[in-house]
Amino acid sequence: MAQSTFSVRMDDTLKEQFDTLCADFGMTVSTAINIFARTVVRERRIPFEISSPIKSEITRKGALQAFNRLRSSAEANGLQDMTLNEINEEIRRARTMRS
């Protein structure tokens, strides 16, 4: 398999901490980055939650807008007629994929 070089810029302190932690795990930084990339490709998602440190206040209006966007998306994808059991099964599968 052909190999490519991947260059990343990061803070010197962060790099040192990451190097040390990877060594503690018995692997190189390159191995850790490859594990991360393979997991992202395999699972088709970032394998951890990314969130904003700033809390946003959820309002009734905002929640209703989000609900209506989801409803429109469900209708566009032919999913508006799902039963409660089918919805619960989708949720179960999504949770299984995360763990």
Secondary structure, 3 states (H helix, E strand, C coil): CCCCCCCCCCCHHHHHHHHHHHHHCCCCHHHHHHHHHHHHHHHCCCCCCCCCCCCCCCCHHHHHHHHHHHHHHHHHCCCCCCCHHHHHHHHHHHHHHHC
